[in-house]
Amino acid sequence: MLFQNLKVWRDEVPRSGPENMAVDQWLIENVGETPVLRIYRWEGDWVSLGYFQSLAEARKLFGDTPNYVRRWTGGGIVDHRTDSTYTLAIPRGEELATTRGSESYCAIHRQIAQCLGEGGIACQLTEVDSPNDSAACFENPVAFDLLDGDGAKLAGAGQRRTRWGILHQGSVAAAAGALDVFPSFLSNQSEAYMPDETARWREMAVKYRGNDWLSRTL
């Protein structure tokens, strides 16, 4: 198990892209001493961009139909219209937060693989980056992503290391319910969690809704 204790927020409220990103940022900034797993949904059709990705490139890939939001974490461009999405807020005091990025990424994906395998979804960890240079996250597996039985990318994530700990935002190309038992693969001791900070999330969502953030260039 990765954690001794775990708070689990099964967020049943469909949220816009900016609100989902604001909630996740709030989680890591207020994580306390216990890791938090949030499994959540999207309101409408959304594609998210990694912190370093290009909005123009995203629109080349997915057109003008979906809405776009930029994440605070790295990683590629992810279509959330058919995926299952989760976030882990890992306090800096956790052993996993002291490891290298590749090690924490691999550790979390090993648990995802076990969870999906128990649900009848065969998958395996990649060991090297794909030679494909596509910006689309699920067309460009990197080391320790998960592939299905046909070699297609099944799960990926982006991370950001902060002074509070690690924010890990993950996506699994599987139907709703695929992550229902994921908490039991992270910790033997989990408790339900549901914060009530709606006003603060709405304040923070202003940044993620703004064109300056979405269209930023590096």
Contacts in CASP RR format, 6 or more apart in sequence:
PFRMAT RR
TARGET T0000
AUTHOR 0000-0000-0000
METHOD contacts of the structure
MODEL  1
MLFQNLKVWRDEVPRSGPENMAVDQWLIENVGETPVLRIYRWEGDWVSLG
YFQSLAEARKLFGDTPNYVRRWTGGGIVDHRTDSTYTLAIPRGEELATTR
GSESYCAIHRQIAQCLGEGGIACQLTEVDSPNDSAACFENPVAFDLLDGD
GAKLAGAGQRRTRWGILHQGSVAAAAGALDVFPSFLSNQSEAYMPDETAR
WREMAVKYRGNDWLSRTL
1 185 0 8 1.000
1 186 0 8 1.000
1 187 0 8 1.000
1 188 0 8 1.000
2 96 0 8 1.000
2 107 0 8 1.000
2 108 0 8 1.000
2 111 0 8 1.000
2 186 0 8 1.000
2 187 0 8 1.000
3 35 0 8 1.000
3 94 0 8 1.000
3 96 0 8 1.000
3 186 0 8 1.000
3 187 0 8 1.000
4 187 0 8 1.000
4 189 0 8 1.000
5 34 0 8 1.000
5 35 0 8 1.000
5 187 0 8 1.000
5 189 0 8 1.000
5 190 0 8 1.000
5 191 0 8 1.000
6 34 0 8 1.000
6 35 0 8 1.000
6 36 0 8 1.000
6 37 0 8 1.000
6 183 0 8 1.000
6 186 0 8 1.000
6 187 0 8 1.000
6 189 0 8 1.000
6 190 0 8 1.000
6 191 0 8 1.000
7 34 0 8 1.000
7 35 0 8 1.000
7 36 0 8 1.000
7 37 0 8 1.000
7 190 0 8 1.000
7 191 0 8 1.000
7 192 0 8 1.000
7 193 0 8 1.000
8 36 0 8 1.000
8 37 0 8 1.000
8 39 0 8 1.000
8 183 0 8 1.000
8 190 0 8 1.000
8 191 0 8 1.000
8 192 0 8 1.000
8 193 0 8 1.000
9 36 0 8 1.000
9 37 0 8 1.000
9 38 0 8 1.000
9 39 0 8 1.000
9 40 0 8 1.000
9 192 0 8 1.000
9 193 0 8 1.000
9 194 0 8 1.000
9 195 0 8 1.000
10 39 0 8 1.000
10 192 0 8 1.000
11 23 0 8 1.000
11 38 0 8 1.000
11 39 0 8 1.000
11 40 0 8 1.000
11 41 0 8 1.000
11 194 0 8 1.000
12 41 0 8 1.000
13 41 0 8 1.000
14 41 0 8 1.000
14 42 0 8 1.000
14 43 0 8 1.000
14 44 0 8 1.000
15 23 0 8 1.000
15 40 0 8 1.000
15 41 0 8 1.000
15 42 0 8 1.000
15 43 0 8 1.000
16 42 0 8 1.000
16 43 0 8 1.000
16 44 0 8 1.000
16 46 0 8 1.000
16 67 0 8 1.000
16 69 0 8 1.000
16 205 0 8 1.000
17 42 0 8 1.000
17 43 0 8 1.000
17 46 0 8 1.000
17 48 0 8 1.000
17 67 0 8 1.000
17 69 0 8 1.000
17 208 0 8 1.000
18 69 0 8 1.000
18 205 0 8 1.000
18 206 0 8 1.000
18 207 0 8 1.000
18 208 0 8 1.000
18 209 0 8 1.000
18 210 0 8 1.000
19 201 0 8 1.000
19 202 0 8 1.000
19 205 0 8 1.000
19 208 0 8 1.000
20 40 0 8 1.000
20 42 0 8 1.000
20 46 0 8 1.000
20 69 0 8 1.000
20 85 0 8 1.000
21 48 0 8 1.000
21 69 0 8 1.000
21 70 0 8 1.000
21 71 0 8 1.000
21 72 0 8 1.000
21 205 0 8 1.000
21 208 0 8 1.000
22 201 0 8 1.000
22 202 0 8 1.000
22 203 0 8 1.000
22 204 0 8 1.000
22 205 0 8 1.000
22 207 0 8 1.000
22 208 0 8 1.000
23 38 0 8 1.000
23 40 0 8 1.000
23 201 0 8 1.000
24 38 0 8 1.000
24 72 0 8 1.000
24 87 0 8 1.000
24 89 0 8 1.000
24 167 0 8 1.000
24 169 0 8 1.000
25 72 0 8 1.000
25 167 0 8 1.000
25 204 0 8 1.000
26 195 0 8 1.000
26 197 0 8 1.000
26 200 0 8 1.000
26 201 0 8 1.000
26 204 0 8 1.000
27 36 0 8 1.000
27 38 0 8 1.000
27 87 0 8 1.000
27 89 0 8 1.000
27 167 0 8 1.000
27 195 0 8 1.000
28 89 0 8 1.000
28 160 0 8 1.000
28 162 0 8 1.000
28 164 0 8 1.000
28 165 0 8 1.000
28 166 0 8 1.000
28 167 0 8 1.000
29 162 0 8 1.000
29 164 0 8 1.000
30 164 0 8 1.000
30 195 0 8 1.000
30 197 0 8 1.000
31 89 0 8 1.000
31 90 0 8 1.000
31 91 0 8 1.000
31 164 0 8 1.000
31 165 0 8 1.000
32 91 0 8 1.000
32 164 0 8 1.000
33 91 0 8 1.000
33 93 0 8 1.000
34 91 0 8 1.000
35 88 0 8 1.000
35 89 0 8 1.000
35 90 0 8 1.000
35 91 0 8 1.000
35 94 0 8 1.000
35 186 0 8 1.000
35 187 0 8 1.000
36 87 0 8 1.000
36 88 0 8 1.000
36 89 0 8 1.000
36 193 0 8 1.000
37 86 0 8 1.000
37 87 0 8 1.000
37 88 0 8 1.000
37 182 0 8 1.000
37 183 0 8 1.000
37 186 0 8 1.000
37 190 0 8 1.000
38 86 0 8 1.000
38 87 0 8 1.000
38 88 0 8 1.000
38 89 0 8 1.000
39 84 0 8 1.000
39 85 0 8 1.000
39 86 0 8 1.000
39 179 0 8 1.000
39 182 0 8 1.000
40 85 0 8 1.000
40 86 0 8 1.000
40 87 0 8 1.000
41 85 0 8 1.000
41 176 0 8 1.000
42 80 0 8 1.000
42 81 0 8 1.000
42 85 0 8 1.000
44 67 0 8 1.000
45 65 0 8 1.000
45 66 0 8 1.000
45 67 0 8 1.000
45 81 0 8 1.000
46 66 0 8 1.000
46 67 0 8 1.000
46 68 0 8 1.000
46 69 0 8 1.000
46 80 0 8 1.000
46 81 0 8 1.000
47 58 0 8 1.000
47 62 0 8 1.000
47 66 0 8 1.000
47 67 0 8 1.000
47 68 0 8 1.000
47 69 0 8 1.000
47 77 0 8 1.000
47 78 0 8 1.000
47 79 0 8 1.000
47 80 0 8 1.000
47 81 0 8 1.000
48 68 0 8 1.000
48 69 0 8 1.000
48 70 0 8 1.000
48 71 0 8 1.000
48 77 0 8 1.000
48 78 0 8 1.000
48 80 0 8 1.000
49 55 0 8 1.000
49 58 0 8 1.000
49 68 0 8 1.000
49 69 0 8 1.000
49 70 0 8 1.000
49 71 0 8 1.000
49 76 0 8 1.000
49 77 0 8 1.000
49 214 0 8 1.000
50 70 0 8 1.000
50 71 0 8 1.000
50 73 0 8 1.000
50 74 0 8 1.000
50 75 0 8 1.000
50 76 0 8 1.000
50 77 0 8 1.000
50 78 0 8 1.000
50 158 0 8 1.000
51 70 0 8 1.000
51 71 0 8 1.000
51 72 0 8 1.000
51 73 0 8 1.000
51 74 0 8 1.000
51 75 0 8 1.000
51 160 0 8 1.000
52 74 0 8 1.000
52 75 0 8 1.000
52 218 0 8 1.000
53 70 0 8 1.000
53 74 0 8 1.000
53 75 0 8 1.000
53 76 0 8 1.000
53 77 0 8 1.000
53 135 0 8 1.000
54 135 0 8 1.000
54 217 0 8 1.000
55 68 0 8 1.000
55 70 0 8 1.000
55 214 0 8 1.000
55 215 0 8 1.000
57 77 0 8 1.000
57 135 0 8 1.000
58 68 0 8 1.000
58 77 0 8 1.000
58 135 0 8 1.000
59 68 0 8 1.000
61 77 0 8 1.000
61 134 0 8 1.000
61 135 0 8 1.000
61 136 0 8 1.000
62 77 0 8 1.000
62 79 0 8 1.000
66 79 0 8 1.000
66 81 0 8 1.000
68 214 0 8 1.000
69 208 0 8 1.000
69 214 0 8 1.000
70 208 0 8 1.000
70 213 0 8 1.000
70 214 0 8 1.000
70 216 0 8 1.000
71 158 0 8 1.000
71 169 0 8 1.000
72 160 0 8 1.000
72 167 0 8 1.000
73 157 0 8 1.000
73 158 0 8 1.000
73 159 0 8 1.000
73 160 0 8 1.000
73 167 0 8 1.000
73 168 0 8 1.000
73 169 0 8 1.000
74 158 0 8 1.000
74 159 0 8 1.000
74 160 0 8 1.000
75 137 0 8 1.000
75 157 0 8 1.000
75 158 0 8 1.000
76 135 0 8 1.000
76 136 0 8 1.000
76 137 0 8 1.000
76 140 0 8 1.000
76 158 0 8 1.000
77 135 0 8 1.000
77 136 0 8 1.000
77 137 0 8 1.000
78 137 0 8 1.000
78 138 0 8 1.000
78 171 0 8 1.000
79 136 0 8 1.000
79 138 0 8 1.000
80 171 0 8 1.000
82 173 0 8 1.000
82 175 0 8 1.000
83 171 0 8 1.000
83 172 0 8 1.000
83 173 0 8 1.000
83 174 0 8 1.000
84 171 0 8 1.000
84 172 0 8 1.000
84 174 0 8 1.000
84 175 0 8 1.000
84 176 0 8 1.000
84 177 0 8 1.000
84 178 0 8 1.000
84 179 0 8 1.000
85 169 0 8 1.000
85 170 0 8 1.000
85 171 0 8 1.000
85 172 0 8 1.000
86 169 0 8 1.000
86 170 0 8 1.000
86 172 0 8 1.000
86 179 0 8 1.000
86 182 0 8 1.000
87 167 0 8 1.000
87 168 0 8 1.000
87 169 0 8 1.000
87 170 0 8 1.000
88 108 0 8 1.000
88 166 0 8 1.000
88 167 0 8 1.000
88 168 0 8 1.000
88 186 0 8 1.000
89 164 0 8 1.000
89 165 0 8 1.000
89 166 0 8 1.000
89 167 0 8 1.000
89 168 0 8 1.000
90 96 0 8 1.000
90 97 0 8 1.000
90 104 0 8 1.000
90 165 0 8 1.000
90 166 0 8 1.000
90 167 0 8 1.000
90 168 0 8 1.000
91 97 0 8 1.000
91 164 0 8 1.000
91 165 0 8 1.000
92 163 0 8 1.000
92 164 0 8 1.000
92 165 0 8 1.000
92 166 0 8 1.000
93 165 0 8 1.000
94 165 0 8 1.000
96 104 0 8 1.000
96 107 0 8 1.000
96 108 0 8 1.000
96 166 0 8 1.000
97 104 0 8 1.000
97 161 0 8 1.000
97 165 0 8 1.000
97 166 0 8 1.000
99 107 0 8 1.000
101 159 0 8 1.000
101 161 0 8 1.000
102 143 0 8 1.000
102 144 0 8 1.000
104 159 0 8 1.000
104 166 0 8 1.000
104 168 0 8 1.000
105 144 0 8 1.000
105 157 0 8 1.000
105 158 0 8 1.000
105 159 0 8 1.000
105 168 0 8 1.000
106 125 0 8 1.000
106 143 0 8 1.000
106 144 0 8 1.000
108 157 0 8 1.000
108 168 0 8 1.000
109 125 0 8 1.000
109 144 0 8 1.000
109 145 0 8 1.000
109 146 0 8 1.000
109 155 0 8 1.000
109 156 0 8 1.000
109 157 0 8 1.000
110 125 0 8 1.000
111 182 0 8 1.000
111 185 0 8 1.000
111 186 0 8 1.000
112 146 0 8 1.000
112 155 0 8 1.000
112 172 0 8 1.000
112 182 0 8 1.000
112 185 0 8 1.000
113 123 0 8 1.000
113 124 0 8 1.000
113 125 0 8 1.000
113 146 0 8 1.000
114 185 0 8 1.000
115 178 0 8 1.000
115 179 0 8 1.000
115 181 0 8 1.000
115 182 0 8 1.000
115 185 0 8 1.000
116 123 0 8 1.000
116 146 0 8 1.000
116 154 0 8 1.000
116 155 0 8 1.000
116 172 0 8 1.000
116 174 0 8 1.000
116 178 0 8 1.000
117 123 0 8 1.000
118 181 0 8 1.000
119 178 0 8 1.000
119 181 0 8 1.000
121 148 0 8 1.000
121 154 0 8 1.000
121 174 0 8 1.000
121 178 0 8 1.000
122 148 0 8 1.000
122 149 0 8 1.000
123 146 0 8 1.000
123 147 0 8 1.000
123 148 0 8 1.000
123 149 0 8 1.000
123 154 0 8 1.000
123 155 0 8 1.000
124 146 0 8 1.000
124 147 0 8 1.000
124 149 0 8 1.000
125 144 0 8 1.000
125 145 0 8 1.000
125 146 0 8 1.000
125 147 0 8 1.000
126 141 0 8 1.000
126 142 0 8 1.000
126 143 0 8 1.000
126 144 0 8 1.000
126 145 0 8 1.000
126 146 0 8 1.000
126 147 0 8 1.000
127 143 0 8 1.000
127 144 0 8 1.000
128 143 0 8 1.000
129 141 0 8 1.000
129 142 0 8 1.000
129 143 0 8 1.000
130 140 0 8 1.000
130 141 0 8 1.000
130 142 0 8 1.000
132 139 0 8 1.000
132 140 0 8 1.000
132 141 0 8 1.000
133 140 0 8 1.000
134 140 0 8 1.000
137 153 0 8 1.000
137 156 0 8 1.000
137 171 0 8 1.000
138 152 0 8 1.000
138 153 0 8 1.000
138 156 0 8 1.000
138 171 0 8 1.000
138 173 0 8 1.000
139 153 0 8 1.000
140 153 0 8 1.000
141 147 0 8 1.000
141 153 0 8 1.000
141 156 0 8 1.000
145 153 0 8 1.000
145 154 0 8 1.000
145 155 0 8 1.000
145 156 0 8 1.000
146 153 0 8 1.000
146 154 0 8 1.000
146 155 0 8 1.000
146 156 0 8 1.000
146 172 0 8 1.000
147 153 0 8 1.000
147 154 0 8 1.000
148 154 0 8 1.000
148 173 0 8 1.000
152 173 0 8 1.000
153 173 0 8 1.000
154 172 0 8 1.000
154 173 0 8 1.000
154 174 0 8 1.000
155 170 0 8 1.000
155 171 0 8 1.000
155 172 0 8 1.000
155 173 0 8 1.000
156 170 0 8 1.000
156 171 0 8 1.000
156 172 0 8 1.000
157 168 0 8 1.000
157 169 0 8 1.000
157 170 0 8 1.000
157 171 0 8 1.000
158 168 0 8 1.000
158 169 0 8 1.000
158 170 0 8 1.000
159 166 0 8 1.000
159 167 0 8 1.000
159 168 0 8 1.000
159 169 0 8 1.000
160 166 0 8 1.000
160 167 0 8 1.000
172 178 0 8 1.000
172 179 0 8 1.000
183 190 0 8 1.000
184 190 0 8 1.000
207 213 0 8 1.000
208 214 0 8 1.000
END
